[in-house]
Every structure is written in structure tokens, then in C-alpha cells.
Amino acid sequence: MLKLATIEEHVKNYRPQVLVLSGNPVARTTLVDFVRNITKGSSLMICGHVVPNIPNDQALSYMRNVDEQMNEWLRRRRVKAFYVSTVNQSLRAGVRTLLQVAGLGKLRPNIVFMGFKADWTTCGPEGINDINEYFGVILDSFDSNMGMAILSNAGGGLDLSEMMKRHKVGDTKRLKLPDVNEPEITSANVKWNEEIINESTSSNPQSSLLGSTSNKDVSDAAANEYTSSFMESVVEDGAENEKASVAPANSFYVVVDDVTPKVSNEMDLQSVTDEPTRRSQRPTAVQRDVFASINRFNRSKAKSTAATIDVWWLYDDGGLTLLIPHLLALPKSYLAGAKLRVFTIASSRMAIEQEQRSMLALLNKFRINVSHVVVLPEITGKPSSTTLEKWESLIAPFRVDDANLDNEGLIKETELSALRGRTNRQLRCRELLLEHSTNANLIVVTLPVPRKGQISSCLYMAWLDVLTRDLPPTLLIRGNQTSVLTFYS
């Protein structure tokens, strides 16, 4: 570490070192897996969690125990990352703390990763404080000279905790953390509830299988352990000292201290049970859908040789918008071997072909393999009437008169008029995204920079919404103008 402190930062030794604002990483496994595809176990990755509570001795003692358990969860899922938590009632203040203290020496984050707040429209004006807090995190990240990345997951967001609890899928024991305000917080409150499973299996190995009509508590605990082990069996990363262990379609394992026998089919299942009736051993269709959602970005589960990454490089940000999709297309990624298509904007309609050749030559110098380069004409034109109608309906609940000074963050008429040109640019970009990139596996778009004091939180969130809505998984990313690509090897 001390030797690293003397090494000067340079484009040739740049590595993406990521602070992931994951909250409870168990609830946002998809976000953790996505960033893991970028760091690949060789770059710094920190999962940051702001616990909404008043900082006191009780809360800090509680968080020390949770830190240990969450780091253990990351280890069991084979994610090479650190878990760091802070206690604060304000999300923005908590993230500020993480931005200041996360890392050590040269091993400090240079990119902030977070999920898109997909429920911002349902918050309405009543939830303006939550929207302002989220918007403030973006501003603070840019002020800290960090790169900023926001991931939007098509079809329901990144927080899958409610689905996991409802259908008993995954590690549900760690989804609901103990209440910090309880009179006594002991280590037993925050440990994984494995004693229940171990006790049940020591007395009856078969009781860990799904379902037991005679003891509901044991069956629920066993069901959670079964689904957790089933999920972990399909996400094992065979490239790291162990080969992946995936159960065949007609075979199921319940991993509880290696005491549960293998059950090859339903006939064998009934032969080993002591109960006359049991629930089905096979996951339901809904559970399988939840499994697929959890593992959407897992590199050992979702590989595709025909994948496509569309890169919309709209502004020069130092090259981070190009570097991240290039890393995602390399091995040890769920998009390994994907084809890159680069979209950029022409400075003149008369020189589109010339700029296309220049862009190809530039990417070749950067040693970035791309399948297509598409140079688009100016996108500052007026969007279609249909797009404008949808835009007006999107921002309607958040518009206020200029005389209204009480609701900070809502959209004022003067602001909307002053930023009409930038708004039309985002709307035209959306139309082009729908036209060219609806079939891509991932879309990477340059993130528009919010100018402090010139744009409200709701208008900026509306911009991000139109760039991601009804599209495949979309990554909005912006560098800090530091060069991360070089011509020279």
C-alpha cells in the first residue's frame, strides 16, 4: 500500500475502482453482479450501505455485526468486494461519508455506481424529499471528481427483496435486518439464522427438504435454505479455484452441512420421507422467474455469444463511456464476446462518412474492437408530437408556478423554458434509442451532467427516465474528464 502511494496516477495504470451504492447487497444482487462483471475480481469494488438511523452506540455496535455477516455473504457468492456501511438518517449525508472515507491510499473509488430510482414518479410531489436526496447524491459524486454510473434494469428495477420474500427465493434471512431501535441488540439478532436449519437436519436429515406439514417453522426455514442453495449452485464461478456445480434438471441438492442426501427424482423423494404428505420439491414457475431475475447479470448463468452492446458516445468524458462496455465484452463477464456498436453525433451533415472513418481509426488506435460505427446527424431537432405528449404527461404532476418557492426540486415554468433545448435533445435521443437499440442486450449512454442551481431534481430525473424507459438494461455513465484510454501500449 505504501509503495502504491508513490506511484503517479497515469492513463496507462488506470483501473476502474468502484463504489457501489447497493444498500443491502442481498436485496440488490443484480447490481452487485453487474459491477462484478466490470471489476472481474482484479479491481477495487466496495458495496456501500447507508443505514437510515440516528448514529448512536447501539446502532454502531449493531452495524459491526452486520458488516461481518455481509462480507461473509459476498465471500459465499464469490464476489471479490468489500462491504462498508454507515449510519445516517439522510441518504445524501451518508453517501458523503462513504465518498470521503471509503478505500485506503491509492485503493480508493474513482467511480460511483448506483441503480436508477425507478419509482420516482410514484413518489409524487409528496415524496420530493426522497427525490432531492437521490439527486443530491449525483451532484456530490460529480463534486468529488468521481465518474458516475446509473444502471436501469428493464422490467422492475434492481431491488428484488419483495419478490424474494414473497416467493421464498434466495437468502431471505439477510433481507430484513434487525431493528436497531430494539431494547437489546445482540449478536444472535444479526447472525444468519442457520441454527434452526442445523438443528432440524441433525435430528432428521430429510426435514431440510422443501415442505413439512407437521412443522411449519422448520419447513419455512428449510425452504429458504433450499432456495438459497439452489440459487448459489447456479451462480458458482468455476474460474476461481473450483468448478461450477449446477444440479441437473431432474436432480436437486439441499446443501446444509453436507448431511442431506441427494434426491434424484420424486419417487426417491417419497422413499426417504417420513411424512405421508410433502410439498413439491421442484421450484415453481414463479420461483424460476425470480431466480432468473436475480441472476440476470451473473456471468456463470447468462452468457451469450450473440450479445450486442450499443454504446451511445454523445460527449467526450475522457473515454469512460467506451472503456466500461469494452470491459464488459471481455472474458469473465455475462456479455463476454459481445459485439460493440458505437453511435456518435456528426458535427456536420456533410461530413458523416468522413467522421465515420475517423471514428473507426480512433477506436482501432484505442485497441477497442467494434462491429459497427454509426454517425448520426444532429439530434437537436424538435421531437415528434407523440414524444412531446408523453413528456408533458410525465412531468405534469411535478410542475409548479414560479411564485411557488416552498417546494424545492419541482419544475418551474421559467426553468422548463430555459432548458427547452436540452430537453428536446434528450427526447430526440430517446427516439433514436427506440429506433436503433431496442434489440441490444445492453445500452450504454453518456449521462447528462446536472448543473447545480440550474436544473431541478424532478426535471433531471425526467431526463433520465426518458433515456431508459421501455428499453433494454441501460447504463448511463459519465467520466470525470480524466483520460482513461491511450493510443500507446
C-alpha positions as CSV (number, residue, x, y, z in Angstrom):
1,M,0.0,0.0,0.0
2,L,2.8,2.4,0.8
3,K,4.5,1.7,-2.4
4,L,1.3,2.4,-4.3
5,A,1.2,5.8,-2.7
6,T,4.3,6.8,-4.5
7,I,3.1,5.8,-8.0
8,E,1.8,8.7,-10.0
9,E,-1.7,8.2,-11.5
10,H,-1.5,7.9,-15.3
11,V,-3.8,6.8,-18.1
12,K,-1.6,3.6,-18.5
13,N,-2.2,2.4,-15.0
14,Y,-5.9,3.5,-14.7
15,R,-8.3,0.9,-13.3
16,P,-12.0,1.3,-12.6
17,Q,-12.3,1.3,-8.8
18,V,-16.0,1.2,-8.0
19,L,-18.1,2.3,-5.0
20,V,-21.5,0.5,-5.5
21,L,-24.3,2.1,-3.6
22,S,-26.0,-1.2,-3.2
23,G,-27.6,-0.7,0.2
24,N,-28.2,-4.3,1.5
25,P,-26.3,-6.2,-1.2
26,V,-28.6,-9.2,-0.8
27,A,-31.6,-7.2,-2.0
28,R,-29.7,-5.8,-5.0
29,T,-27.8,-8.9,-6.1
30,T,-28.3,-7.9,-9.7
31,L,-26.5,-4.6,-9.2
32,V,-23.6,-6.3,-7.4
33,D,-23.3,-8.9,-10.1
34,F,-23.3,-6.2,-12.9
35,V,-20.4,-4.3,-11.3
36,R,-18.6,-7.6,-10.7
37,N,-18.5,-8.1,-14.5
38,I,-16.5,-4.9,-14.7
39,T,-14.0,-5.3,-11.9
40,K,-13.6,-9.1,-12.5
41,G,-12.0,-9.6,-9.1
42,S,-8.9,-7.6,-10.1
43,S,-10.1,-4.1,-9.4
44,L,-11.4,-2.5,-6.2
45,M,-15.1,-3.0,-5.5
46,I,-16.9,-1.6,-2.4
47,C,-20.5,-2.2,-1.6
48,G,-21.7,0.9,0.3
49,H,-24.8,0.8,2.6
50,V,-26.4,3.8,4.3
51,V,-28.4,2.5,7.3
52,P,-31.2,5.1,8.0
53,N,-30.9,5.6,11.7
54,I,-29.6,8.0,14.3
55,P,-25.9,7.3,14.9
56,N,-25.5,6.0,18.4
57,D,-23.6,3.4,20.3
58,Q,-26.4,0.8,19.9
59,A,-26.6,1.3,16.1
60,L,-22.8,1.3,15.6
61,S,-22.5,-1.9,17.6
62,Y,-25.2,-3.5,15.5
63,M,-23.6,-2.4,12.3
64,R,-20.3,-4.0,13.2
65,N,-22.0,-7.4,13.4
66,V,-23.9,-6.8,10.1
67,D,-20.6,-5.8,8.4
68,E,-19.2,-9.2,9.3
69,Q,-22.2,-11.1,8.0
70,M,-22.4,-9.1,4.7
71,N,-18.8,-9.7,4.0
72,E,-19.3,-13.4,4.5
73,W,-22.3,-13.3,2.1
74,L,-20.1,-11.7,-0.5
75,R,-17.5,-14.4,0.0
76,R,-20.0,-17.2,-0.3
77,R,-21.3,-15.7,-3.6
78,R,-17.7,-15.5,-4.8
79,V,-17.8,-11.7,-5.2
80,K,-14.4,-10.1,-4.5
81,A,-15.6,-7.0,-2.8
82,F,-15.8,-5.2,0.5
83,Y,-18.9,-4.2,2.4
84,V,-18.8,-0.8,4.1
85,S,-21.7,0.7,6.0
86,T,-22.5,4.0,7.7
87,V,-25.4,5.0,9.9
88,N,-27.2,8.2,9.0
89,Q,-30.8,9.4,8.7
90,S,-30.0,11.1,5.4
91,L,-29.1,9.1,2.3
92,R,-27.2,12.1,0.9
93,A,-25.2,12.7,4.1
94,G,-24.4,9.0,4.4
95,V,-23.1,8.8,0.9
96,R,-21.0,11.9,1.5
97,T,-19.4,10.0,4.4
98,L,-18.7,7.0,2.1
99,L,-17.2,9.2,-0.6
100,Q,-14.8,10.7,2.0
101,V,-13.7,7.5,3.9
102,A,-14.2,4.5,1.6
103,G,-10.9,3.0,0.4
104,L,-7.3,3.3,1.6
105,G,-4.5,5.2,0.0
106,K,-4.5,4.7,-3.8
107,L,-7.1,2.0,-3.4
108,R,-9.9,4.5,-3.4
109,P,-13.0,4.5,-5.6
110,N,-13.0,6.6,-8.8
111,I,-16.5,5.6,-10.0
112,V,-19.8,5.7,-8.1
113,F,-22.3,3.1,-9.3
114,M,-26.0,3.2,-8.3
115,G,-29.3,2.0,-9.5
116,F,-31.9,4.2,-11.2
117,K,-34.7,5.3,-8.9
118,A,-37.5,3.8,-11.0
119,D,-40.2,4.7,-8.5
120,W,-39.6,8.4,-8.6
121,T,-42.8,9.0,-10.5
122,T,-44.9,7.1,-7.9
123,C,-43.3,9.2,-5.1
124,G,-45.1,12.3,-6.5
125,P,-44.7,15.8,-5.1
126,E,-45.2,14.3,-1.6
127,G,-42.0,12.3,-1.9
128,I,-39.9,15.3,-3.2
129,N,-37.5,14.9,-0.3
130,D,-36.5,11.4,-1.4
131,I,-36.1,12.6,-5.0
132,N,-33.9,15.5,-3.8
133,E,-31.8,13.2,-1.7
134,Y,-31.2,10.9,-4.7
135,F,-30.4,13.9,-7.0
136,G,-28.1,15.3,-4.3
137,V,-26.0,12.0,-4.4
138,I,-25.4,12.5,-8.1
139,L,-24.3,16.1,-7.6
140,D,-22.0,15.2,-4.7
141,S,-20.4,12.4,-6.8
142,F,-19.5,14.9,-9.5
143,D,-18.3,17.4,-6.9
144,S,-16.0,14.6,-5.6
145,N,-14.4,14.3,-9.0
146,M,-15.8,10.8,-9.4
147,G,-17.1,9.1,-12.5
148,M,-20.9,8.4,-12.3
149,A,-22.8,5.4,-13.5
150,I,-26.5,4.7,-13.1
151,L,-27.9,1.3,-14.1
152,S,-31.6,0.9,-15.1
153,N,-32.8,-2.6,-15.2
154,A,-35.7,-3.2,-17.6
155,G,-38.7,-4.7,-16.1
156,G,-38.9,-3.9,-12.4
157,G,-35.8,-2.2,-11.1
158,L,-32.9,-3.7,-9.1
159,D,-34.4,-4.2,-5.6
160,L,-35.8,-7.7,-5.7
161,S,-36.3,-8.0,-1.9
162,E,-40.1,-8.0,-2.0
163,M,-40.3,-10.8,-4.7
164,M,-37.6,-12.8,-2.9
165,K,-39.6,-12.7,0.4
166,R,-42.9,-13.3,-1.2
167,H,-41.8,-16.4,-3.0
168,K,-39.1,-17.5,-0.5
169,V,-36.3,-17.3,-3.0
170,G,-32.7,-16.6,-2.2
171,D,-31.2,-15.6,1.0
172,T,-34.3,-14.2,2.7
173,K,-32.7,-14.3,6.2
174,R,-30.5,-11.4,5.3
175,L,-33.1,-9.3,3.6
176,K,-34.7,-8.0,6.8
177,L,-32.1,-6.6,9.1
178,P,-32.9,-6.5,12.8
179,D,-34.4,-3.3,14.2
180,V,-31.7,-1.0,15.5
181,N,-34.2,0.5,18.0
182,E,-34.8,-2.7,19.8
183,P,-34.0,-2.6,23.5
184,E,-31.2,-5.1,23.2
185,I,-29.2,-5.8,20.1
186,T,-27.1,-9.0,20.4
187,S,-25.1,-10.9,18.0
188,A,-27.8,-13.5,17.8
189,N,-30.1,-10.9,16.3
190,V,-27.9,-10.3,13.3
191,K,-26.4,-13.7,12.7
192,W,-27.8,-15.8,9.9
193,N,-30.5,-18.0,11.3
194,E,-28.6,-21.1,10.5
195,E,-29.0,-22.7,13.9
196,I,-32.6,-23.6,13.0
197,I,-31.6,-25.4,9.9
198,N,-28.7,-27.2,11.5
199,E,-30.8,-28.4,14.4
200,S,-33.5,-29.7,12.1
201,T,-31.1,-31.5,9.9
202,S,-29.2,-33.1,12.8
203,S,-32.3,-34.7,14.1
204,N,-33.8,-35.5,10.7
205,P,-31.8,-35.0,7.6
206,Q,-34.8,-35.1,5.4
207,S,-36.5,-32.3,7.2
208,S,-34.4,-29.8,5.3
209,L,-36.2,-30.6,2.0
210,L,-38.9,-28.4,0.9
211,G,-42.0,-28.5,3.0
212,S,-43.1,-30.3,6.1
213,T,-46.8,-30.2,7.1
214,S,-46.1,-31.2,10.6
215,N,-43.8,-28.3,11.5
216,K,-44.3,-25.0,9.6
217,D,-41.4,-23.1,11.1
218,V,-38.9,-25.8,10.2
219,S,-40.4,-26.2,6.7
220,D,-40.2,-22.4,6.1
221,A,-36.6,-22.3,7.2
222,A,-35.7,-25.3,5.1
223,A,-37.5,-23.8,2.1
224,N,-35.4,-20.6,2.4
225,E,-32.2,-22.7,2.8
226,Y,-33.2,-24.9,-0.2
227,T,-33.9,-21.9,-2.5
228,S,-30.7,-20.2,-1.3
229,S,-28.6,-23.2,-2.0
230,F,-30.3,-23.8,-5.4
231,M,-29.6,-20.2,-6.3
232,E,-26.0,-20.4,-5.2
233,S,-25.5,-23.7,-7.1
234,V,-26.3,-21.9,-10.4
235,V,-24.1,-18.9,-9.8
236,E,-20.9,-20.6,-8.8
237,D,-18.0,-19.2,-10.7
238,G,-15.9,-22.1,-12.0
239,A,-12.9,-20.0,-12.9
240,E,-12.0,-19.3,-9.3
241,N,-10.3,-22.4,-7.9
242,E,-13.5,-24.5,-8.1
243,K,-15.6,-25.8,-10.9
244,A,-19.2,-24.7,-11.1
245,S,-21.7,-27.1,-9.5
246,V,-25.0,-27.0,-11.2
247,A,-27.7,-29.6,-10.5
248,P,-29.2,-31.3,-13.5
249,A,-32.8,-30.6,-14.3
250,N,-34.0,-33.9,-12.7
251,S,-31.8,-33.7,-9.6
252,F,-31.8,-31.4,-6.6
253,Y,-29.4,-30.8,-3.8
254,V,-30.0,-29.2,-0.4
255,V,-26.7,-28.0,1.0
256,V,-26.9,-28.0,4.7
257,D,-23.6,-29.1,6.3
258,D,-23.4,-31.9,3.8
259,V,-25.9,-34.0,5.7
260,T,-28.8,-34.1,3.2
261,P,-28.8,-37.0,0.7
262,K,-29.2,-36.4,-3.0
263,V,-32.7,-36.9,-4.3
264,S,-32.7,-37.9,-7.9
265,N,-36.5,-37.8,-8.6
266,E,-39.9,-37.6,-7.0
267,M,-40.1,-41.4,-6.4
268,D,-36.8,-41.3,-4.4
269,L,-38.1,-38.3,-2.6
270,Q,-41.1,-40.1,-1.3
271,S,-39.0,-43.1,-0.3
272,V,-36.8,-41.1,2.0
273,T,-39.5,-39.0,3.7
274,D,-41.1,-39.9,7.0
275,E,-44.1,-37.8,6.4
276,P,-47.1,-39.0,4.4
277,T,-47.5,-35.7,2.6
278,R,-45.0,-33.1,1.5
279,R,-44.9,-30.1,-0.9
280,S,-43.4,-30.4,-4.3
281,Q,-39.6,-30.5,-4.4
282,R,-39.4,-28.6,-7.7
283,P,-39.3,-24.8,-7.8
284,T,-42.5,-23.3,-9.2
285,A,-42.6,-21.4,-12.4
286,V,-42.7,-18.1,-10.5
287,Q,-39.7,-19.1,-8.4
288,R,-37.8,-19.9,-11.5
289,D,-38.6,-16.5,-12.9
290,V,-37.3,-14.9,-9.7
291,F,-34.2,-17.0,-9.9
292,A,-33.7,-15.7,-13.5
293,S,-34.2,-12.1,-12.4
294,I,-31.7,-12.5,-9.5
295,N,-29.1,-14.0,-11.9
296,R,-29.7,-11.8,-14.9
297,F,-26.2,-10.3,-14.8
298,N,-24.5,-13.3,-13.3
299,R,-21.6,-14.2,-15.6
300,S,-21.8,-18.0,-15.0
301,K,-25.5,-18.1,-15.8
302,A,-26.2,-15.6,-18.6
303,K,-23.6,-15.9,-21.3
304,S,-24.4,-15.3,-24.9
305,T,-22.0,-15.3,-27.9
306,A,-24.5,-13.3,-30.0
307,A,-24.9,-10.5,-27.5
308,T,-24.8,-6.8,-28.6
309,I,-23.7,-3.8,-26.6
310,D,-24.8,-0.4,-28.1
311,V,-22.6,2.5,-27.0
312,W,-24.0,6.0,-27.4
313,W,-21.0,8.2,-27.1
314,L,-22.6,11.6,-27.1
315,Y,-20.0,13.6,-25.2
316,D,-16.3,13.3,-24.6
317,D,-15.9,12.3,-21.0
318,G,-12.3,11.0,-21.0
319,G,-13.3,7.7,-22.6
320,L,-15.1,6.0,-19.7
321,T,-18.2,5.6,-21.8
322,L,-16.1,3.4,-24.2
323,L,-14.0,1.7,-21.6
324,I,-16.7,0.1,-19.5
325,P,-18.6,-1.6,-22.4
326,H,-15.2,-2.8,-23.7
327,L,-14.5,-4.5,-20.3
328,L,-18.0,-6.0,-20.3
329,A,-17.3,-7.6,-23.6
330,L,-14.1,-9.3,-22.3
331,P,-14.0,-12.8,-20.7
332,K,-15.4,-13.2,-17.1
333,S,-18.5,-11.2,-18.0
334,Y,-22.1,-12.2,-18.7
335,L,-21.6,-10.4,-22.0
336,A,-18.2,-12.0,-22.9
337,G,-17.7,-11.9,-26.6
338,A,-20.4,-9.3,-27.2
339,K,-20.3,-7.1,-30.3
340,L,-19.9,-3.4,-29.8
341,R,-21.8,-0.9,-31.9
342,V,-20.8,2.7,-31.4
343,F,-23.2,5.6,-32.1
344,T,-21.9,9.1,-32.1
345,I,-23.1,12.5,-33.4
346,A,-21.8,14.2,-36.5
347,S,-20.6,17.8,-36.3
348,S,-21.9,18.4,-39.8
349,R,-24.4,16.6,-42.1
350,M,-21.9,17.0,-45.0
351,A,-19.1,15.1,-43.3
352,I,-20.8,12.0,-41.9
353,E,-18.8,9.4,-43.9
354,Q,-15.5,11.2,-43.2
355,E,-16.3,11.2,-39.4
356,Q,-17.3,7.6,-39.5
357,R,-13.9,6.7,-41.0
358,S,-12.1,8.9,-38.4
359,M,-14.0,7.3,-35.6
360,L,-13.1,3.8,-36.8
361,A,-9.4,4.8,-37.0
362,L,-9.6,6.3,-33.5
363,L,-11.2,3.1,-32.0
364,N,-8.5,1.0,-33.7
365,K,-5.8,3.1,-32.0
366,F,-7.5,2.5,-28.7
367,R,-7.5,-1.2,-29.5
368,I,-11.3,-1.4,-29.0
369,N,-12.9,-3.9,-31.3
370,V,-16.3,-2.7,-32.7
371,S,-18.6,-4.2,-35.2
372,H,-20.3,-1.0,-36.4
373,V,-19.8,2.7,-36.1
374,V,-23.0,4.7,-36.8
375,V,-22.6,8.5,-37.1
376,L,-25.9,10.3,-36.6
377,P,-26.8,13.8,-37.7
378,E,-27.6,16.5,-35.2
379,I,-30.1,15.5,-32.6
380,T,-31.1,19.0,-31.5
381,G,-34.2,19.0,-33.7
382,K,-37.7,19.0,-32.4
383,P,-39.1,15.6,-31.3
384,S,-42.3,14.2,-32.6
385,S,-45.7,15.2,-31.3
386,T,-46.2,11.8,-29.7
387,T,-43.0,12.0,-27.8
388,L,-43.9,15.6,-26.6
389,E,-47.3,14.4,-25.4
390,K,-45.7,11.6,-23.3
391,W,-43.2,14.1,-22.0
392,E,-45.9,16.5,-20.9
393,S,-47.8,13.8,-19.1
394,L,-44.6,12.6,-17.3
395,I,-43.7,15.9,-15.8
396,A,-47.3,17.3,-15.3
397,P,-47.5,16.2,-11.6
398,F,-44.2,18.0,-10.8
399,R,-44.8,21.4,-12.4
400,V,-45.4,24.4,-10.3
401,D,-45.8,28.2,-10.8
402,D,-42.7,30.4,-10.5
403,A,-44.3,32.0,-7.5
404,N,-44.2,28.7,-5.5
405,L,-41.0,28.9,-3.5
406,D,-41.8,26.3,-1.0
407,N,-41.3,23.1,-3.0
408,E,-37.6,22.9,-3.9
409,G,-36.9,20.4,-6.6
410,L,-40.2,20.7,-8.5
411,I,-40.2,22.0,-12.1
412,K,-40.8,25.7,-12.6
413,E,-42.0,27.2,-15.8
414,T,-39.0,29.5,-16.3
415,E,-36.6,26.6,-15.8
416,L,-38.5,24.5,-18.3
417,S,-38.4,27.3,-20.8
418,A,-34.7,27.9,-20.3
419,L,-33.8,24.3,-20.7
420,R,-36.1,23.6,-23.6
421,G,-33.2,22.9,-26.0
422,R,-31.5,20.4,-23.7
423,T,-34.9,18.7,-23.0
424,N,-35.5,18.4,-26.8
425,R,-32.1,16.8,-27.1
426,Q,-32.9,14.1,-24.6
427,L,-36.3,13.4,-26.2
428,R,-34.7,13.1,-29.7
429,C,-32.1,10.8,-28.2
430,R,-34.9,8.7,-26.8
431,E,-36.5,8.4,-30.2
432,L,-33.2,7.3,-31.7
433,L,-32.6,4.8,-29.0
434,L,-36.0,3.3,-29.7
435,E,-35.2,3.2,-33.4
436,H,-31.8,1.6,-33.2
437,S,-31.2,-0.2,-29.9
438,T,-34.4,-2.0,-28.8
439,N,-32.8,-5.3,-29.6
440,A,-29.5,-4.8,-27.8
441,N,-28.6,-6.7,-24.7
442,L,-27.2,-3.6,-23.0
443,I,-27.3,0.1,-23.9
444,V,-24.6,2.4,-22.7
445,V,-25.4,6.1,-22.9
446,T,-23.4,9.2,-21.9
447,L,-25.0,10.6,-18.7
448,P,-26.1,14.2,-19.0
449,V,-24.4,16.3,-16.3
450,P,-26.7,18.2,-14.0
451,R,-25.6,21.8,-13.5
452,K,-26.0,22.8,-9.8
453,G,-28.5,25.6,-9.4
454,Q,-29.7,25.5,-13.0
455,I,-31.8,22.3,-13.1
456,S,-34.3,20.9,-10.5
457,S,-34.2,17.3,-9.3
458,C,-37.5,16.4,-10.9
459,L,-36.6,17.7,-14.4
460,Y,-33.3,15.9,-14.3
461,M,-35.0,12.6,-13.2
462,A,-37.4,13.1,-16.0
463,W,-34.5,13.3,-18.4
464,L,-33.0,10.0,-17.1
465,D,-36.5,8.4,-17.2
466,V,-36.9,9.1,-21.0
467,L,-33.4,7.8,-21.7
468,T,-34.2,4.4,-20.0
469,R,-38.0,3.8,-20.2
470,D,-39.2,0.8,-22.3
471,L,-35.6,-0.1,-23.2
472,P,-33.3,-3.0,-22.5
473,P,-31.0,-2.7,-19.5
474,T,-29.4,0.8,-19.8
475,L,-26.2,2.1,-18.2
476,L,-26.0,5.9,-18.0
477,I,-22.3,6.8,-17.4
478,R,-20.1,9.9,-17.3
479,G,-16.4,10.2,-16.6
480,N,-14.8,13.0,-14.8
481,Q,-12.9,14.2,-17.9
482,T,-9.8,12.2,-16.8
483,S,-8.4,10.3,-19.8
484,V,-8.8,6.5,-19.3
485,L,-7.8,5.5,-22.9
486,T,-4.4,5.8,-24.6
487,F,-3.0,5.2,-28.1
488,Y,0.2,3.7,-26.7
489,S,0.7,0.2,-25.3
